[in-house]
């Protein structure tokens, strides 16, 4: 995992290789549907349940791929990252499986359950101010101490690993008209777009983003990456700024970026619980909110949605906190 390799954009062959590499290390998550939810959304919808991963989110795919690449390269050092939570827990889990430790820089307003998850999987948490520059500075300090950086989204091995979720999805449900994923840093949607373009170029990949964290929407609209943003959203997993590597992929391969409101996200969390019997986190709920708030786009279409995680903040949804999201 050299500095040079970090600048090489992943291709479909990297996603296919990642799928083989992480086999047995992550779950092949189920795809579910609900006729009652289809009626409410006005489309034929399928949901890829990444909330069923061992760490409760899709992030285990990219983290496992990156750590297993280190094993292949004979790199033995401990690893480090910055994360709002899901990537940190995933990296801690993947690192422990290869007898190394993960150090995770987390914002001081991170969801407590996600902090606990990082620690539960063997990671060490280093808190920082709740902004992108503080997160990146904290990671840089750990790298100076000799740790191997595994960033949360802006790395080809991470992007390739995340793309395996879409690869599995398209294999199971062919002929989709749309594939919708959340977007924060962009690892999931960029990997999904690469996988979809190879499997079926007719699939239109959509990124769903909170209006309060709309850096990708603005970047996509103006054709130039926004490199700073002050996010204000309950979707804590989507507060990161879109990456330097992920944005060009999004710009080229993603069909559109749709923003959703905070109330729409909340409604979508409850819809998933009511119709799918699952607790999903607000970041995951953005994909359902995108259909609810842009109905004309999806009426009568075959739509696949990746439910990115189920690690919900019990303080935001106390009436759902007793239920399991993963």
Rosetta silent file (secondary structure, phi, psi, omega in degrees, C-alpha in Angstrom):
SEQUENCE: XXXXXXXXXXXXXXXXXXXXXXXXXXXXXXXXXXXXXXXXXXXXXXXXXXXXXXXXXXXXXXXXXXXXXXXXXXXXXXXXXXXXXXXXXXXXXXXXXXXXXXXXXXXXXXXXXXXXXXXXXXXXXXXXXXXXXXXXXXXXXXXXXXXXXXXXXXXXXXXXXXXXXXXXXXXXXXXXXXXXXXXXXXXXXXXXXXXXXXXXXXXXXXXXXXXXXXXXXXXXXXXXXXXXXXXXXXXXXXXXXXXXXXXXXXXXXXXXXXXXXXXXXXXXXXXXXXXXXXXXXXXXXXXXXXXXXXXXXXXXXXXXXXXXXXXXXXXXXXXXXXXXXX
SCORE:     score description
SCORE:     0.000 S_00000001
   1 L     0.000   70.487 -177.334    0.000    0.000    0.000 S_00000001
   2 L   -82.070  168.660  177.683    2.473    2.578   -1.217 S_00000001
   3 L   -62.967  -35.716  179.862    1.832    6.260   -1.720 S_00000001
   4 L   -65.336  -41.625 -177.211    1.877    5.715   -5.467 S_00000001
   5 H   -65.942  -26.134 -178.846   -0.761    2.976   -5.316 S_00000001
   6 H   -66.736  -17.768 -176.508   -3.047    5.281   -3.366 S_00000001
   7 H   -95.619   -2.455 -177.511   -3.364    7.528   -6.410 S_00000001
   8 L   -89.158  118.491 -179.672   -4.475    4.789   -8.799 S_00000001
   9 L   -64.502  134.102  179.360   -8.201    4.846   -9.396 S_00000001
  10 L   -70.647  151.084  176.563   -9.821    1.438   -8.853 S_00000001
  11 L  -119.586  178.989 -178.613  -11.425   -0.395  -11.750 S_00000001
  12 H   -59.886  -37.363  179.640  -13.959   -3.190  -11.955 S_00000001
  13 H   -59.820  -31.712  177.287  -11.194   -5.807  -11.829 S_00000001
  14 H   -69.216  -36.180  177.818  -10.218   -4.425   -8.410 S_00000001
  15 H   -68.858  -42.553  177.920  -13.797   -4.852   -7.173 S_00000001
  16 H   -62.441  -40.719  177.898  -13.935   -8.414   -8.495 S_00000001
  17 H   -66.187  -39.236  178.203  -10.609   -9.164   -6.791 S_00000001
  18 H   -62.235  -39.386 -179.865  -11.865   -7.582   -3.567 S_00000001
  19 H   -59.887  -39.965  177.435  -14.965   -9.805   -3.666 S_00000001
  20 H   -71.609  -39.242 -176.271  -12.746  -12.885   -3.699 S_00000001
  21 H   -64.789  -41.811 -173.547  -10.357  -11.479   -1.084 S_00000001
  22 L   -91.966   -1.341  178.467  -13.007  -10.662    1.518 S_00000001
  23 E   -58.554  127.620 -176.994  -15.071  -13.794    0.959 S_00000001
  24 L    91.160  -11.559  178.502  -15.436  -15.461    4.334 S_00000001
  25 L  -105.449  -19.703  177.347  -14.502  -12.252    6.155 S_00000001
  26 E  -131.824  164.663  177.712  -17.768  -10.370    5.561 S_00000001
  27 L   -81.622  141.371  163.929  -21.403  -11.339    5.200 S_00000001
  28 L   -84.188   98.034 -167.976  -23.066  -11.669    1.833 S_00000001
  29 L   -71.546  151.847 -178.286  -25.959   -9.596    3.088 S_00000001
  30 L   -72.961  158.449  170.556  -29.575  -10.364    2.208 S_00000001
  31 E  -112.253  128.399 -177.628  -31.741   -8.451   -0.240 S_00000001
  32 E  -124.740  163.516  174.715  -35.303   -7.864    0.931 S_00000001
  33 L  -145.388  164.989 -178.963  -38.452   -6.279   -0.436 S_00000001
  34 L  -145.007  119.960  179.951  -41.859   -5.239    0.858 S_00000001
  35 H   -64.036  -37.048  179.971  -45.026   -5.012   -1.185 S_00000001
  36 H   -67.730  -36.885  177.388  -46.535   -2.539    1.269 S_00000001
  37 H   -72.255  -35.761  174.502  -43.489   -0.291    1.056 S_00000001
  38 H   -56.020  -44.146 -179.615  -43.509   -0.608   -2.734 S_00000001
  39 H   -62.376  -38.818 -178.603  -47.069    0.727   -2.702 S_00000001
  40 H   -72.527  -35.953 -178.293  -46.086    3.643   -0.549 S_00000001
  41 H   -85.558  -20.139  178.603  -42.993    4.511   -2.605 S_00000001
  42 L    79.197   21.782  179.836  -44.659    3.965   -5.977 S_00000001
  43 L  -148.508  171.695  174.085  -41.901    1.761   -7.377 S_00000001
  44 E   -92.733  110.283 -169.776  -40.559   -1.800   -7.275 S_00000001
  45 E  -117.358  140.370  172.667  -37.893   -1.568   -4.577 S_00000001
  46 E  -125.285  147.867 -175.101  -35.227   -3.921   -3.275 S_00000001
  47 E  -126.438  121.897  175.951  -33.023   -3.293   -0.245 S_00000001
  48 E   -88.669  115.499 -165.948  -29.482   -4.583    0.249 S_00000001
  49 E   -90.742   75.634  177.153  -29.164   -4.997    4.030 S_00000001
  50 H   -72.125  -11.606  171.115  -25.647   -3.897    4.913 S_00000001
  51 H   -65.725   -9.891  179.029  -26.954   -3.244    8.419 S_00000001
  52 H   -90.965   -0.280  175.648  -26.617   -7.033    8.777 S_00000001
  53 L   -63.878  161.295 -176.797  -22.811   -6.940    8.591 S_00000001
  54 L   -57.635  -35.562  179.178  -20.908   -8.016   11.715 S_00000001
  55 L   -97.511    6.360  175.830  -20.117   -4.394   12.604 S_00000001
  56 L    82.923   13.628 -178.843  -23.545   -3.176   11.516 S_00000001
  57 E  -161.873  159.885 -179.180  -22.466   -1.366    8.343 S_00000001
  58 L   -61.250  -19.479 -172.967  -21.033   -1.795    4.846 S_00000001
  59 H   -58.041  -21.595  179.285  -17.707   -0.355    5.985 S_00000001
  60 H   -62.753  -26.350  179.503  -16.439   -3.818    6.930 S_00000001
  61 H   -64.250  -54.742 -178.430  -16.078   -4.549    3.210 S_00000001
  62 H   -66.060  -42.402 -179.411  -13.567   -1.816    2.465 S_00000001
  63 H   -62.724  -42.956  179.118  -11.699   -2.189    5.749 S_00000001
  64 H   -64.160  -42.314  179.304  -11.335   -5.950    5.291 S_00000001
  65 H   -61.527  -44.486 -178.201  -10.119   -5.522    1.729 S_00000001
  66 H   -65.665  -43.778 -179.085   -7.524   -2.941    2.761 S_00000001
  67 H   -68.809  -40.409  178.577   -6.192   -4.942    5.723 S_00000001
  68 H   -66.056  -29.651  173.194   -6.058   -8.178    3.745 S_00000001
  69 H   -65.269  -39.573  176.354   -4.053   -6.345    1.075 S_00000001
  70 H   -59.736  -42.136  178.228   -1.564   -5.399    3.810 S_00000001
  71 H   -59.506  -45.772  179.974   -1.301   -9.075    4.724 S_00000001
  72 H   -60.795  -35.184 -177.917   -0.608   -9.962    1.081 S_00000001
  73 H   -85.503   -3.696  179.900    2.099   -7.286    0.930 S_00000001
  74 L    73.986   23.137  178.621    3.701   -8.449    4.156 S_00000001
  75 L   -89.791  121.439 -168.256    3.055   -5.138    5.942 S_00000001
  76 L  -107.726   -8.914 -174.402    2.783   -5.866    9.660 S_00000001
  77 L   -65.279  161.902  170.946    2.340   -2.480   11.360 S_00000001
  78 L   -67.036  166.234 -173.491   -0.744   -1.374   13.220 S_00000001
  79 E  -120.905  162.410 -178.894   -3.230    0.786   11.306 S_00000001
  80 E  -144.683  154.500  178.026   -4.894    4.160   11.800 S_00000001
  81 E  -158.265  174.510  163.892   -7.833    6.098   10.439 S_00000001
  82 E  -119.516  149.752 -171.990  -10.318    8.853   11.142 S_00000001
  83 L  -166.148  148.977  170.056  -13.991    8.023   11.290 S_00000001
  84 L   -79.036  -12.076  175.360  -17.412    9.060   12.532 S_00000001
  85 L   151.485  -54.459 -173.304  -17.719    5.491   13.755 S_00000001
  86 H   -65.719  -42.783  177.784  -18.657    2.798   11.264 S_00000001
  87 H   -67.674  -37.687  179.441  -15.330    2.714    9.432 S_00000001
  88 H   -61.250  -45.388  177.804  -13.469    2.851   12.722 S_00000001
  89 H   -64.597  -40.013  179.386  -15.310   -0.187   14.066 S_00000001
  90 H   -64.206  -42.857 -179.554  -14.839   -2.002   10.768 S_00000001
  91 H   -67.604  -39.831  177.639  -11.103   -1.289   10.715 S_00000001
  92 H   -60.805  -42.277  178.811  -10.737   -2.356   14.343 S_00000001
  93 H   -64.110  -47.982 -179.257  -12.529   -5.616   13.533 S_00000001
  94 H   -65.487  -39.317 -179.736  -10.465   -6.267   10.396 S_00000001
  95 H   -64.350  -43.161 -178.463   -7.218   -5.345   12.151 S_00000001
  96 H   -64.017  -28.962  178.619   -7.847   -7.672   15.066 S_00000001
  97 H   -69.993  -19.072  177.259   -8.391  -10.517   12.615 S_00000001
  98 L  -114.100   25.576  174.381   -4.817  -10.042   11.380 S_00000001
  99 L    58.332   43.030  172.976   -3.300   -9.611   14.855 S_00000001
 100 L  -137.603  171.115 -176.542   -2.824   -5.865   14.687 S_00000001
 101 L  -114.460  148.544  176.698   -4.444   -2.877   16.338 S_00000001
 102 E  -109.609  135.337  175.051   -6.425    0.017   14.895 S_00000001
 103 E  -111.322  126.333 -169.355   -6.165    3.582   16.193 S_00000001
 104 E  -124.377  117.336  173.949   -9.201    5.677   15.302 S_00000001
 105 E   -81.801  122.171 -176.723   -9.465    9.472   15.368 S_00000001
 106 E  -128.329  143.867  176.476  -13.105   10.320   16.087 S_00000001
 107 E   -64.217  147.453 -175.631  -14.953   13.645   16.473 S_00000001
 108 L   -70.506   -5.587  174.374  -15.846   14.475   20.046 S_00000001
 109 L  -105.987   18.461  179.981  -19.544   14.531   19.105 S_00000001
 110 L   -61.723  150.035  177.149  -19.494   10.989   17.688 S_00000001
 111 L   -59.441  128.250 -175.089  -22.430    8.740   18.502 S_00000001
 112 H   -58.411  -39.115  179.902  -21.601    7.010   21.784 S_00000001
 113 H   -61.936  -32.385  179.802  -22.728    3.624   20.497 S_00000001
 114 H   -76.212  -36.254  173.606  -20.260    3.940   17.628 S_00000001
 115 H   -60.471  -45.662  179.719  -17.410    4.889   19.972 S_00000001
 116 H   -62.231  -35.718 -179.535  -18.262    1.836   22.055 S_00000001
 117 H   -66.885  -41.098  176.392  -18.297   -0.324   18.929 S_00000001
 118 H   -57.898  -48.340 -178.836  -14.766    0.743   17.964 S_00000001
 119 H   -66.454  -38.309 -178.980  -13.541   -0.151   21.430 S_00000001
 120 H   -63.043  -30.935  179.243  -15.506   -3.391   21.535 S_00000001
 121 L   -91.368   10.705  173.058  -13.719   -4.542   18.380 S_00000001
 122 L    96.557    5.045 -179.376  -10.310   -3.757   19.879 S_00000001
 123 L   -84.361  156.167  174.654   -9.694   -0.271   18.516 S_00000001
 124 E  -106.611  128.206 -175.822   -8.230    2.662   20.423 S_00000001
 125 E   -96.863  132.325  172.695  -10.157    5.950   20.123 S_00000001
 126 E  -119.209  115.526 -176.861   -8.468    9.357   19.922 S_00000001
 127 E   -81.284  151.598  177.535  -10.979   12.213   20.094 S_00000001
 128 E  -143.925  174.552  174.773  -10.664   15.420   18.069 S_00000001
 129 L   -63.468  154.812 -173.767  -12.720   18.500   17.252 S_00000001
 130 L   -85.134   65.032  174.227  -15.803   17.838   15.138 S_00000001
 131 L  -151.405  160.799 -174.037  -14.484   19.009   11.768 S_00000001
 132 H   -62.978  -41.569 -176.776  -12.735   17.481    8.785 S_00000001
 133 H   -65.103  -37.524  178.684   -9.398   19.268    9.253 S_00000001
 134 H   -67.385  -39.435  177.592   -9.095   18.084   12.863 S_00000001
 135 H   -61.890  -46.674 -178.042   -9.838   14.508   11.828 S_00000001
 136 H   -67.947  -36.163  177.941   -7.229   14.607    9.077 S_00000001
 137 H   -66.570  -39.389  178.323   -4.645   16.255   11.347 S_00000001
 138 H   -63.521  -41.212  177.566   -5.178   13.580   13.967 S_00000001
 139 H   -65.987  -41.603  179.862   -4.641   10.844   11.421 S_00000001
 140 H   -59.346  -37.612  178.759   -1.524   12.563   10.072 S_00000001
 141 H   -65.057  -39.698  178.085   -0.037   12.573   13.574 S_00000001
 142 H   -67.111  -37.040  178.089   -0.597    8.829   13.912 S_00000001
 143 H   -65.021  -38.256  177.544    1.007    8.222   10.526 S_00000001
 144 H   -62.432  -24.657  178.672    4.066   10.188   11.657 S_00000001
 145 L   -84.430    0.041  174.612    4.339    7.706   14.527 S_00000001
 146 L   104.410    4.850  178.079    4.652    4.855   12.037 S_00000001
 147 L   -81.248  153.320  179.895    1.097    3.578   11.715 S_00000001
 148 E   -88.225  122.914 -178.954   -0.302    2.588    8.314 S_00000001
 149 E   -77.228  132.607  172.079   -3.169    4.865    7.229 S_00000001
 150 L  -124.290   86.191 -175.383   -6.425    3.251    6.119 S_00000001
 151 L   -63.783  159.338 -173.831   -8.621    6.258    5.267 S_00000001
 152 L   -72.423  -20.182 -177.898  -12.398    5.875    5.483 S_00000001
 153 L  -154.007  -29.511 -170.624  -13.157    6.389    1.796 S_00000001
 154 L   -91.809   59.612  179.315  -10.437    8.054   -0.278 S_00000001
 155 L  -152.283  140.143 -175.591   -8.359    4.982   -1.128 S_00000001
 156 H   -60.680  -35.774  179.964   -8.643    2.483   -3.999 S_00000001
 157 H   -69.585  -33.512  175.747   -8.739   -0.563   -1.718 S_00000001
 158 H   -68.797  -48.672 -179.643  -11.563    0.984    0.312 S_00000001
 159 H   -59.114  -45.173 -179.511  -13.529    1.975   -2.786 S_00000001
 160 H   -62.982  -41.797  178.609  -13.067   -1.483   -4.319 S_00000001
 161 H   -63.544  -43.313  179.567  -14.192   -3.184   -1.140 S_00000001
 162 H   -65.086  -32.889 -179.248  -17.312   -1.039   -0.852 S_00000001
 163 H   -64.895  -16.466  179.489  -18.152   -1.747   -4.483 S_00000001
 164 H   -67.649  -24.436  176.799  -18.616   -5.427   -3.657 S_00000001
 165 H   -64.032  -45.771  178.167  -21.981   -4.611   -2.063 S_00000001
 166 H   -67.470  -37.187  178.583  -23.318   -3.334   -5.389 S_00000001
 167 H   -58.626  -48.257  177.275  -21.699   -6.237   -7.226 S_00000001
 168 H   -61.589  -42.558 -177.372  -23.597   -8.738   -5.070 S_00000001
 169 H   -59.595  -50.453 -176.405  -26.789   -6.716   -5.372 S_00000001
 170 H   -67.159  -32.735  175.637  -26.752   -6.578   -9.169 S_00000001
 171 H   -64.555  -36.354 -176.466  -25.969  -10.287   -9.382 S_00000001
 172 H   -84.477  -35.713 -179.420  -29.031  -11.046   -7.261 S_00000001
 173 L  -125.676   90.775 -179.500  -31.427   -8.468   -8.727 S_00000001
 174 L   -77.063  169.093  173.254  -30.693   -7.839  -12.424 S_00000001
 175 L    61.729   38.259  172.742  -32.198   -5.201  -14.702 S_00000001
 176 L   -71.635  145.369  171.494  -32.417   -2.414  -12.169 S_00000001
 177 L   -85.261  -39.702 -179.216  -33.344    1.007  -13.486 S_00000001
 178 E  -133.990  148.353  169.277  -31.769    2.820  -10.519 S_00000001
 179 E  -127.799  121.157 -176.152  -29.313    2.002   -7.767 S_00000001
 180 E  -113.627  131.441  173.062  -29.340    4.445   -4.835 S_00000001
 181 E  -131.291  156.432  170.501  -26.685    4.690   -2.135 S_00000001
 182 E   -68.141  162.158  173.261  -25.975    7.300    0.535 S_00000001
 183 L  -136.043  129.435  171.013  -23.000    9.603    0.005 S_00000001
 184 L  -125.278  -90.147  172.982  -20.675   11.087    2.596 S_00000001
 185 L   -76.645  -23.331  173.321  -17.027   10.710    1.634 S_00000001
 186 L   105.510    2.920 -178.289  -18.110    8.826   -1.478 S_00000001
 187 H   -64.657  -43.654 -178.138  -16.518    5.387   -1.121 S_00000001
 188 H   -68.546  -48.003 -175.776  -19.759    3.420   -1.365 S_00000001
 189 H   -70.732  -35.020  179.669  -21.343    5.320   -4.232 S_00000001
 190 H   -70.610  -41.511  175.563  -18.134    5.516   -6.295 S_00000001
 191 H   -64.256  -38.771  178.523  -17.455    1.795   -5.848 S_00000001
 192 H   -64.512  -39.598 -179.331  -21.095    1.058   -6.648 S_00000001
 193 H   -66.412  -38.591  177.367  -20.935    3.177   -9.794 S_00000001
 194 H   -64.542  -45.528  179.844  -17.852    1.338  -11.051 S_00000001
 195 H   -63.070  -43.559 -178.165  -19.514   -2.034  -10.410 S_00000001
 196 H   -66.770  -41.024 -179.281  -22.782   -0.964  -12.028 S_00000001
 197 H   -59.664  -37.898  179.334  -21.136    0.497  -15.121 S_00000001
 198 H   -74.582  -43.959 -174.117  -19.447   -2.845  -15.788 S_00000001
 199 H   -73.047  -41.419 -177.129  -22.401   -5.083  -14.929 S_00000001
 200 L  -159.710   95.866 -176.464  -25.146   -3.090  -16.646 S_00000001
 201 L   -60.626  -13.078  179.776  -24.408    0.356  -18.113 S_00000001
 202 L   -78.479  -17.431  179.957  -28.151    1.084  -18.216 S_00000001
 203 L   -68.398  128.779  176.089  -28.356    1.293  -14.414 S_00000001
 204 E   -96.698  116.039 -178.146  -28.506    4.909  -13.240 S_00000001
 205 E   -88.941  128.483 -178.742  -26.627    5.277   -9.971 S_00000001
 206 E  -116.252  137.477  172.886  -28.000    7.929   -7.627 S_00000001
 207 E  -102.757  130.391  177.696  -26.311    9.392   -4.548 S_00000001
 208 E  -105.685  131.570 -172.519  -28.587   10.443   -1.674 S_00000001
 209 E  -141.028  138.450  175.450  -27.283   13.185    0.606 S_00000001
 210 E   -61.791  140.769  177.361  -28.690   15.212    3.509 S_00000001
 211 H   -61.890  -25.598  178.961  -29.411   18.823    2.564 S_00000001
 212 H   -82.324    0.379  177.741  -27.466   19.781    5.686 S_00000001
 213 H  -142.122   47.766 -166.653  -24.330   18.051    4.385 S_00000001
 214 L   -90.460   39.077  178.332  -24.685   18.761    0.683 S_00000001
 215 H   -65.692  -37.558  178.823  -21.027   19.144   -0.304 S_00000001
 216 H   -68.673  -41.666  176.951  -21.319   16.356   -2.904 S_00000001
 217 H   -57.786  -46.703  179.977  -24.482   17.897   -4.345 S_00000001
 218 H   -66.379  -42.148  178.589  -22.754   21.262   -4.666 S_00000001
 219 H   -60.711  -45.354 -178.889  -19.596   19.684   -6.058 S_00000001
 220 H   -64.342  -39.918 -177.651  -21.624   17.676   -8.584 S_00000001
 221 H   -67.443  -38.957 -176.655  -23.670   20.733   -9.579 S_00000001
 222 H   -96.031   -5.717  178.259  -20.677   22.971  -10.182 S_00000001
 223 L    73.264   16.190 -178.347  -18.380   20.256  -11.566 S_00000001
 224 L  -143.926  133.952 -174.917  -15.682   21.063   -9.035 S_00000001
 225 L   -65.824  130.461  170.079  -15.019   19.446   -5.669 S_00000001
 226 L   -83.600  125.998 -173.294  -15.976   21.401   -2.556 S_00000001
 227 L  -102.939    3.740  174.977  -13.188   20.777   -0.055 S_00000001
 228 L  -151.658  150.197 -177.998  -14.819   22.075    3.130 S_00000001
 229 L  -163.025  145.821  173.886  -18.294   22.048    4.646 S_00000001
 230 L  -106.908   92.330 -173.091  -19.909   22.558    8.030 S_00000001
 231 L   -71.943  146.801  176.400  -22.432   19.709    8.132 S_00000001
 232 L  -140.452   89.608 -175.861  -25.655   19.910   10.106 S_00000001
 233 L  -157.243  150.359  174.277  -27.513   16.608    9.917 S_00000001
 234 L   -73.576  -14.789  179.296  -28.648   13.696   12.063 S_00000001
 235 L   -79.783   79.262 -171.899  -27.010   11.407    9.479 S_00000001
 236 H   -61.944  -27.383  179.688  -23.695   11.337   11.352 S_00000001
 237 H   -73.437   -8.165 -176.656  -22.139    8.875    8.907 S_00000001
 238 H  -114.857   21.926 -178.623  -22.510   11.383    6.056 S_00000001
 239 L   -86.707   -4.881  179.213  -20.813   14.400    7.611 S_00000001
 240 L   -75.283  156.103  176.211  -17.511   13.831    5.801 S_00000001
 241 L   -85.596  138.993 -178.765  -16.499   15.895    2.777 S_00000001
 242 L   -55.545  141.891 -169.651  -16.467   14.049   -0.553 S_00000001
 243 L   -80.131  162.817  177.119  -12.994   12.740   -1.345 S_00000001
 244 H   -67.452  -34.503  178.032  -10.356   13.790   -3.846 S_00000001
 245 H   -85.086  -37.914 -175.403  -10.372   10.300   -5.387 S_00000001
 246 H   -73.942  -34.567 -174.797  -14.078    9.591   -5.059 S_00000001
 247 H   -62.796  -44.008  177.748  -15.418   12.834   -6.526 S_00000001
 248 H   -59.369  -33.710  176.647  -13.989   12.372  -10.057 S_00000001
 249 H   -66.969  -45.435  177.573  -15.576    8.907  -10.136 S_00000001
 250 H   -59.349  -46.381 -178.646  -18.888   10.358   -8.952 S_00000001
 251 H   -58.542  -38.128 -176.502  -18.654   13.164  -11.502 S_00000001
 252 H   -84.275  -40.830 -167.037  -18.096   10.679  -14.333 S_00000001
 253 H  -110.331  -19.522 -178.745  -20.262    7.688  -13.394 S_00000001
 254 L   -85.810  135.221 -174.997  -23.024    8.817  -11.029 S_00000001
 255 L   -72.292  -40.961 -178.694  -26.253    9.865  -12.720 S_00000001
 256 E  -163.614  160.159  172.639  -27.389   12.387  -10.113 S_00000001
 257 E  -118.772  122.775 -178.339  -27.072   13.532   -6.504 S_00000001
 258 E  -112.981  133.669  177.863  -30.359   14.094   -4.669 S_00000001
 259 E   -95.914  151.695 -178.953  -30.660   15.933   -1.375 S_00000001
 260 E  -133.286  153.628 -177.194  -33.119   15.018    1.349 S_00000001
 261 L   -84.920  164.908  176.693  -34.440   16.854    4.385 S_00000001
 262 H   -64.142  -40.947  178.734  -33.931   15.978    8.030 S_00000001
 263 H   -65.621  -37.631  176.854  -37.640   15.282    8.439 S_00000001
 264 H   -62.247  -39.511  178.035  -37.536   13.048    5.369 S_00000001
 265 H   -63.639  -45.891  179.451  -34.678   11.066    6.900 S_00000001
 266 H   -60.547  -45.328  179.052  -36.585   10.628   10.148 S_00000001
 267 H   -60.182  -39.177 -178.058  -39.709    9.480    8.313 S_00000001
 268 H   -67.462  -36.063  175.705  -37.642    6.988    6.319 S_00000001
 269 H   -58.128  -44.846 -178.515  -36.169    5.464    9.496 S_00000001
 270 H   -71.887  -34.612  176.709  -39.695    4.759   10.726 S_00000001
 271 H   -62.478  -42.850  179.023  -40.853    3.469    7.332 S_00000001
 272 H   -61.807  -39.569  179.465  -38.013    0.933    7.305 S_00000001
 273 H   -68.093  -42.343 -177.129  -38.977   -0.207   10.774 S_00000001
 274 H   -68.558  -43.584 -171.366  -42.675   -0.430    9.932 S_00000001
 275 H   -99.276  -27.875 -178.136  -42.389   -2.189    6.570 S_00000001
 276 H  -106.900  -11.957 -179.474  -39.066   -4.023    6.710 S_00000001
 277 L    69.399   27.588 -176.945  -38.949   -4.758   10.440 S_00000001
 278 L  -130.682  145.969  171.215  -35.447   -3.284   10.691 S_00000001
 279 L   -94.467  119.981  177.297  -33.828   -0.409   12.510 S_00000001
 280 L  -117.181  153.041  179.976  -31.563    1.508   10.127 S_00000001
 281 L   -79.977  160.438 -177.256  -29.434    4.517   10.914 S_00000001
 282 H   -54.324  -36.377  178.999  -30.244    7.941    9.449 S_00000001
 283 H   -58.490  -44.071  178.947  -27.424    7.694    6.894 S_00000001
 284 H   -66.120  -34.998 -175.656  -29.010    4.544    5.463 S_00000001
 285 H   -67.833  -15.992 -179.946  -32.470    6.103    5.519 S_00000001
 286 H   -59.051  -30.518 -177.032  -31.434    8.769    3.005 S_00000001
 287 H   -69.703  -37.009  176.527  -31.974    6.325    0.136 S_00000001
 288 H   -71.307  -41.612  178.464  -35.631    5.825    1.079 S_00000001
 289 H   -60.173  -33.715 -179.913  -36.048    9.549    1.696 S_00000001
 290 H   -61.233  -39.572  177.486  -34.701   10.224   -1.815 S_00000001
 291 H   -71.614  -41.836  179.940  -37.622    8.327   -3.334 S_00000001
 292 H   -60.472  -37.737 -173.566  -40.141    9.903   -0.974 S_00000001
 293 H   -96.834   -7.013  175.937  -38.965   13.418   -1.798 S_00000001
 294 L  -133.301   56.174 -169.315  -38.345   12.931   -5.533 S_00000001
 295 H   -63.798  -35.078 -176.118  -41.253   10.590   -6.410 S_00000001
 296 H   -62.746  -29.364 -179.070  -41.642   11.512  -10.070 S_00000001
 297 H   -65.220  -32.777 -167.518  -38.115   10.282  -10.782 S_00000001
 298 H  -114.115   -2.967 -176.937  -38.819    6.754   -9.566 S_00000001
 299 L   -55.190  124.761  176.942  -42.513    6.056  -10.225 S_00000001
 300 L    74.840    5.465 -176.160  -42.935    2.601  -11.739 S_00000001
 301 L   -93.796  162.012  173.334  -39.175    1.961  -11.842 S_00000001
 302 E   -92.689  112.250 -170.222  -37.081   -0.969  -10.590 S_00000001
 303 E  -123.047  126.487  173.014  -35.000    0.553   -7.807 S_00000001
 304 E  -102.989  138.129  179.676  -32.247   -0.982   -5.725 S_00000001
 305 E  -130.349  133.259  176.136  -31.212    0.697   -2.477 S_00000001
 306 E   -94.959  115.258  175.010  -28.216   -0.066   -0.291 S_00000001
 307 E   -82.999  103.107 -164.317  -29.090    0.256    3.391 S_00000001
 308 L   -71.427  -26.224 -178.639  -25.641    1.272    4.533 S_00000001
 309 E  -172.319  168.333 -179.161  -25.914    0.579    8.270 S_00000001
 310 L  -130.703   20.942 -177.281  -27.980    0.030   11.368 S_00000001
 311 L   -89.654   81.699 -170.721  -25.919    1.658   14.127 S_00000001
 312 L   -85.620  149.152  174.588  -28.533    4.093   15.313 S_00000001
 313 L   -81.761  111.302 -176.564  -28.129    6.757   17.992 S_00000001
 314 L   -62.045  -22.454  178.452  -30.641    5.707   20.680 S_00000001
 315 L   -69.978  -26.909  179.550  -30.931    9.308   21.827 S_00000001
 316 L   -83.060  -31.140 -177.195  -32.408   10.322   18.464 S_00000001
 317 L  -133.749   67.702 -175.311  -34.874    7.449   18.223 S_00000001
 318 L   -61.117  -28.637 -179.108  -35.546    6.279   21.791 S_00000001
 319 L   -74.821  -13.585  177.424  -38.672    4.400   20.769 S_00000001
 320 L  -106.313   -8.849 -170.129  -36.592    2.243   18.409 S_00000001
 321 L   -62.042  -24.559 -178.426  -33.523    1.894   20.616 S_00000001
 322 L   -75.845  -15.093 -176.356  -34.690   -1.406   22.104 S_00000001
 323 L   -92.583  156.309  179.887  -34.679   -3.025   18.666 S_00000001
 324 L   -92.755  133.351  176.778  -31.627   -4.369   16.895 S_00000001
 325 L   -94.729   -9.998 -176.505  -30.512   -2.751   13.631 S_00000001
 326 L  -123.317    0.000    0.000  -27.957   -5.357   12.725 S_00000001
